[in-house]
Amino acid sequence: MLVSLLVLLAKLNTSTPPPASLIETKHSGNVCSAGAPDFRESQRCRRTDQAEFATDPQSYFLWRSDKGAVVWLGRAEQDSRLAFDASEAALISLRVRQASADPTKQQTTLTLKSLSGAVWIVPFTSEKLEQLRLLALPAGQFELIIRTPGYPTTVRRGLDARRGKVLGVPPIDIEHLPTITGVVHDYHTGEAIPGAEIRSGDSTTFSDSGGRFSLNTSSTTQEISLVASATNYASQEIIVHSGRKAVAPQQFLLTRGGSLRFIVQHECVDDCAATARLFISREMAIFSDPWRLVAQKSGAGRNIDYRFDALAEGRYAVVVEGQSALQRSVSYLTLGRDEKKEQAIRLNDIRLKGVVTLGDQPLAKGNLTLSTDEELWSGDVHTDANGEYSVRLWQGGMWELTIDVPTELKPFFSIRNLNDDADQSWDIAIPTRAITGRVFDRQTKEAIVGAEVVDHVVPRTSGRILSTTDQDGRFRLPMLPAGTHTISVQSEGFVSREPINVQLTEADAQREVPIALDRAMRVFFRVVNAADEPVPNIMVYDWVGALGMENRAPYWSDAWGLVSVPLRQGEQKPIYVMDQSGSFSVALADSATKTSAETPIKITLPPPVAALTLLAATKSGPAAGVRFLVRFDGRFLPPRIWDLVTGPFSGVALTGQDGRLTIPSLPVGTYEFWPYHNSDELQHLFTSVYTRQPTRVVLSPGPNAIKIDVDGAH
């Protein structure tokens, strides 16, 4: 049965027919079922010689042939039988070429995400993944993700699987993560340190008599953490980015280290136990946790003395925590090379209480997550049957709160400034108002799937309320306060609407807002690397706001390196193209240029083989909190684009307390920098940039450093 269906599929309109080996595959295989679309833990696999079988209507099913040549994912919605239907199936033809697998045959997971929100996770061995030829899926647009220990994560976006068609994806070559080599030396003497331990996750090696080491890591993350430690030396961490084709030799320069002493004074009554956790800032981290735990110590009493020795230079945070969920205090300081510092920390027990309501009803047994610094800690508090909560905390300041609401997919968000030394109340009234609607094509009236709808009522970026339209083009923005809401909509291939103002009154429960989008003229680009090979998963931004400090969601290049940017008739605008490895380029999108998917404009991304450390200083010392206006090879980069290039996607590129900003991956070329602190200084800079001398550096492959005199720049 299945053989004849696959032969039929091979005759369909496709430029990449299924391989002959697939068509000849016998139709016997294994069928597995799972209550959720995650087959990693499925134990209900059974042999079958048919492509039709009895089903549980609420379960997902995976069919895999004897040779691992095809995966068929389906779900029985109404009846109790599931059958492969050639007229309904959408097929993706794959060829994954993976470097020789580890002898342990660690598990590979293939994840498929549909634009409609469905997600399938299918386990493989490395050998079976290379045998995969076809995915049989419901029609739709998909994103494919492959994860294997020891290999970088592979993503392919923009897979438009259509019913009755076979979509051929360019071969996916997955190379091993590079072998990382380097040396470990004494910072002061320059002598090699033999026997130093270099650790990355579960992988460990040691330096030889000349301080040299070589390490193969099993990481699947976009960043690889290397930590070197040796007897009587402070440990040091280096971040290596797995997105780079080659990794330059790493150099560890270890020192004897400095020390930090924290004297904690606690006005406690009964439970005086506390734990101090010390973190160091990971300045070169982009995708992973920006803090690394260095040490942890516990103590008890009204005065506790914590001492941490053999510490590398850098910015530190100490989190002192007690037994209750919000008994936390965070302090920050910067430690110089071999420096010794002391700091007093005073803890005050503050009683915080409140009532949480959802509409006019108390939120019983609700889960509240609060924190003063989400990067370092958060604590959960629960309301009682009356929606009330009461807890002790140790620190005031700006607190963030999220509340899980049973009826909503996303939590409610709020912020508040709490006092340091007084009991207080924080009542939270969660509104039940919502803005709903349908996003559709103005001309055809067809639903637009996957459009991003954002309510900008909350001024903080993390507090924006966002929804993505479903298969019917429907969206819902819940838990909204009364007042004016500014709604923006963006969807690939359509002209972004001017923001829509929606007024909600106290009496409103739900406001329906239909939103029509106009199809745009599309300018097509193909992104390639220096070897002229298509590059998938490239981000393209086409809007940065009036001051260059904003951005909308990016467009992404698909599996063929192809990306299109929508424009109005007669419009021209610069676009900013960037890879997560640190490479970037700037191009001009012009609606007058005739392009198509077959004849796109080519953009070549340069390799990001340079690293740069910026040292900002004034006459009095290091300059913290400095931003930079940047010109690269004669072309200015908007501030927000520079932020994205340098890595901190949720924040901005600022110098730390030591005046340092390290950028691990950049293309070579000429860079010019003008320092500023805030938007007012940036506006003034825009009017005077051509009369102010920049600090210029020509980057070459490998590490580079430059010092910027902030005083002299004004």
C-alpha positions, -999 to 999 in steps of 0.1 A, spaced: 0 0 0 26 25 10 48 16 -19 22 26 -45 15 58 -26 52 68 -26 54 60 -63 25 83 -69 41 111 -49 73 108 -70 52 118 -100 39 150 -84 51 184 -94 84 187 -77 119 197 -86 134 172 -60 118 138 -64 122 113 -36 153 90 -40 147 56 -56 158 39 -24 128 55 -6 103 43 -32 116 8 -29 114 7 9 91 -20 22 60 -7 39 67 -25 72 79 -6 101 73 6 137 44 27 148 47 46 181 20 67 198 23 94 224 -3 115 243 16 146 234 37 152 203 69 142 220 81 107 211 113 106 232 96 87 260 71 67 239 71 30 249 41 20 229 58 11 197 46 -19 176 53 -36 143 29 -31 114 28 -41 78 1 -16 69 0 22 66 -34 22 82 -41 12 118 -64 16 148 -58 47 169 -66 66 200 -82 98 188 -63 121 211 -28 106 205 -1 116 180 15 88 160 49 83 145 56 57 117 92 48 109 102 24 82 125 -6 88 154 14 72 146 46 89 139 62 56 107 81 63 89 96 93 51 101 91 35 122 119 -2 123 122 -31 126 146 -66 111 146 -91 138 154 -125 122 149 -125 85 142 -104 56 154 -83 49 123 -54 67 108 -42 62 73 -15 76 51 -33 97 24 -12 109 -5 -36 136 -14 -35 151 21 1 145 31 28 172 27 63 158 24 97 173 31 127 156 14 158 157 36 194 146 34 213 151 66 250 145 63 264 142 98 301 138 106 310 104 120 290 97 151 304 93 185 308 56 194 284 60 223 257 69 197 242 97 218 207 106 210 198 131 183 164 149 185 147 163 155 122 190 165 95 203 140 77 235 149 46 245 129 36 281 124 2 271 138 19 262 172 22 224 169 55 209 179 69 174 173 100 160 189 114 128 174 144 109 187 171 93 165 205 78 166 230 96 145 231 67 121 193 67 117 192 104 111 215 101 81 191 75 67 161 99 69 148 108 35 112 121 40 90 137 66 53 132 60 35 161 78 3 180 79 4 209 54 19 241 69 50 261 75 76 245 96 109 251 114 133 222 117 158 219 146 184 191 150 203 187 182 231 161 189 257 162 217 290 171 202 275 190 173 262 226 170 224 230 169 211 231 133 180 251 124 162 254 91 133 279 88 108 287 61 99 251 52 66 256 34 51 220 32 21 218 8 -5 191 5 4 166 -23 38 182 -29 74 172 -20 96 200 -8 133 194 -14 156 209 13 193 215 4 216 190 20 222 197 57 259 192 66 265 189 103 301 191 114 315 182 148 321 211 172 357 221 166 385 207 188 395 235 212 432 241 217 451 265 238 476 272 265 476 280 303 501 305 316 509 324 347 497 360 342 526 376 360 556 354 350 543 341 316 554 306 326 534 276 315 512 259 341 513 221 337 485 199 351 458 227 349 423 213 345 403 226 316 366 218 319 336 222 295 304 206 308 311 169 312 344 171 292 377 175 310 413 176 299 446 187 315 475 209 302 508 193 294 543 203 306 542 232 282 508 244 294 491 232 261 457 215 260 432 201 235 396 195 243 366 180 224 333 192 239 299 175 238 279 208 241 249 214 219 246 251 229 256 281 209 282 290 234 309 267 249 321 275 284 358 267 292 369 269 328 406 265 336 417 259 372 450 250 389 463 246 424 469 279 441 454 298 412 421 315 406 399 298 380 392 316 348 364 312 322 365 318 285 334 317 262 338 301 228 310 305 202 301 273 184 287 292 154 322 300 142 337 276 117 370 276 134 381 284 169 414 302 174 437 288 201 426 300 236 449 315 261 443 313 298 463 337 320 458 326 356 466 347 387 469 339 424 436 358 427 420 383 450 396 380 478 362 392 489 349 395 524 312 401 532 301 410 567 263 403 569 244 420 597 210 404 602 183 419 624 167 384 627 145 372 656 145 334 653 159 318 621 192 335 615 206 310 589 218 324 556 236 312 525 258 334 504 262 325 467 289 343 447 286 348 410 310 363 384 297 382 353 303 363 321 310 394 299 315 374 267 283 354 271 256 362 245 232 333 245 238 316 278 235 326 314 253 360 320 264 349 355 284 319 366 283 305 402 318 307 417 313 296 453 287 291 480 290 293 518 265 290 546 264 305 581 241 315 610 238 343 635 231 380 637 266 387 623 280 363 596 315 367 581 319 352 546 353 351 528 360 340 493 396 336 481 414 329 449 391 350 428 398 362 392 393 398 384 358 408 372 324 420 382 308 400 410 273 396 425 266 380 459 232 367 467 225 363 504 195 341 509 174 328 538 148 301 543 118 320 530 112 325 492 118 362 491 146 365 518 172 375 493 196 404 490 218 411 460 250 432 461 274 440 433 311 450 432 341 449 409 373 431 419 406 441 403 435 417 396 448 402 430 427 429 448 412 424 483 379 440 492 354 440 521 317 450 520 290 452 548 255 439 540 226 448 563 195 426 562 161 440 573 131 417 577 103 434 558 68 421 558 51 422 524 14 412 521 -14 417 496 -45 404 479 -46 391 443 -79 393 424 -88 382 389 -116 406 379 -138 408 410 -129 374 423 -99 364 445 -72 343 428 -71 313 451 -40 291 452 -23 314 427 15 312 420 34 345 422 70 348 411 89 378 424 125 390 420 147 420 421 171 405 396 157 377 374 191 368 361 203 358 395 172 346 414 135 345 417 111 332 444 76 317 443 48 327 467 13 313 467 -20 329 476 -45 312 500 -81 304 494 -90 341 497 -63 353 473 -41 366 501 -4 362 506 21 373 532 59 369 531 91 383 545 117 399 522 152 413 529 156 440 502 136 468 487 141 485 453 125 477 420 107 443 420 92 424 391 62 401 395 46 375 373 14 357 381 3 324 365 -34 328 355 -52 295 349 -73 308 321 -44 324 301 -14 310 282 10 338 294 14 352 329 4 386 342 33 410 346 38 440 370 66 460 385 68 481 417 93 499 438 94 486 474 107 503 505 139 491 522 128 494 558 90 493 563 63 467 561 40 473 531 12 460 510 11 451 473 -24 443 461 -27 431 425 -59 434 405 -56 414 373 -80 428 347 -101 405 326 -104 429 296 -90 417 263 -85 429 228 -93 402 202 -95 403 165 -86 388 131 -57 398 109 -65 393 72 -54 402 37 -73 433 27 -77 422 -9 -85 385 -6 -100 386 29 -79 355 37 -66 349 72 -29 358 78 -13 331 99 16 338 122 12 376 122 28 393 153 4 415 172 19 437 200 3 459 226 28 486 236 8 497 267 36 487 290 67 509 284 92 482 293 102 458 265 98 428 287 63 439 296 49 442 261 19 420 255 23 399 224 1 375 204 6 355 173 -23 348 150 -36 312 146 -47 293 115 -78 315 113 -59 347 117 -72 352 152 -53 369 180 -60 377 217 -43 402 239 -55 395 275 -54 410 310 -54 446 298 -60 477 320 -84 504 310 -69 532 289 -53 537 255 -36 507 239 -13 511 209 -14 480 187 11 472 160 10 443 135 37 427 114 37 398 90 62 388 64 51 397 29 27 425 41 32 462 48 33 468 85 3 488 97 7 522 113 0 517 151 -37 514 160 -50 531 191 -77 512 209 -94 528 239 -106 504 267 -130 517 293 -136 503 328 -168 487 316 -152 469 286 -148 431 288 -136 425 252 -130 447 222 -130 431 188 -106 448 164 -104 435 128 -70 444 112 -65 444 74 -30 443 60 -19 452 25 4 429 5 37 446 -1 61 446 -29 87 421 -20 124 425 -26 142 392 -25 177 386 -12 199 356 -10 224 355 18 257 336 12 289 332 30 324 339 17 324 306 -1 292 316 -19 271 290 -1 236 299 10 233 307 47 201 299 65 187 315 97 200 349 91 182 378 108 171 408 87 159 440 103 143 468 83 132 493 109 151 510 138 129 539 148 136 577 148 167 575 169 178 541 157 171 525 191 141 503 183 134 473 162 106 450 151 108 412 149 133 402 122 127 384 89 147 352 87 165 336 57 151 302 49 168 269 43 180 282 9 194 315 23 164 333 8 147 362 25 122 388 13 116 423 27 82 440 21 82 476 8 56 501 -3 55 514 -39 84 538 -44 100 530 -10 137 527 -3 152 516 31 184 502 45 183 466 58 206 452 84 216 416 79 233 396 108 242 362 119 242 350 155 279 342 150 287 380 149 288 386 112 267 414 97 262 435 65 241 465 54 222 466 21 196 488 4 161 475 -3 146 494 -32 110 488 -45 121 498 -80 145 469 -81 130 439 -99 137 407 -80 121 373 -75 128 341 -56 146 329 -87 166 362 -92 174 376 -58 200 402 -48 230 385 -33 244 396 1 277 381 11 283 379 49 320 383 59 334 358 84 334 370 120 370 362 128 380 392 150 373 399 187 373 434 202 377 447 237 367 483 243 381 501 273 362 533 281 379 557 306 377 592 320 405 611 338 392 596 371 391 560 360 370 534 342 338 547 326 308 525 333 275 525 314 289 539 282 273 532 248 287 538 214 277 551 180 295 530 155 306 534 119 319 503 101 338 508 68 323 542 64 287 532 71 269 541 104 252 513 123 220 524 142 225 519 180 199 491 182 216 472 154 250 475 172 233 461 203 221 431 183 255 426 167 273 427 200 250 401 214 228 410 244 194 406 226 173 416 256 194 446 265 220 471 253 257 470 248 271 489 278 306 491 294 307 474 328 319 488 360 355 483 349 348 503 317 351 472 296 329 459 268 341 427 251 327 416 217 338 381 209 330 379 171 331 407 145 341 409 108 375 425 101 374 461 89 376 497 101 355 506 131 349 541 145 334 548 179 317 579 195 308 574 231 275 585 247 254 577 278 217 584 270 193 593 243 198 631 249 236 627 243 228 606 213 206 632 198 233 658 203 258 635 188 237 631 156 241 669 150 278 670 157 292 637 147 310 650 116 328 676 137 339 652 165 369 630 161 361 593 166 383 566 181 393 544 151 405 508 150 413 485 121 404 450 133 425 421 122 417 384 128 421 374 164 419 395 196 420 433 193 417 460 220 412 498 220 410 524 247 384 552 243 389 585 262 353 595 271 364 630 283 382 637 251 351 628 230 330 658 242 
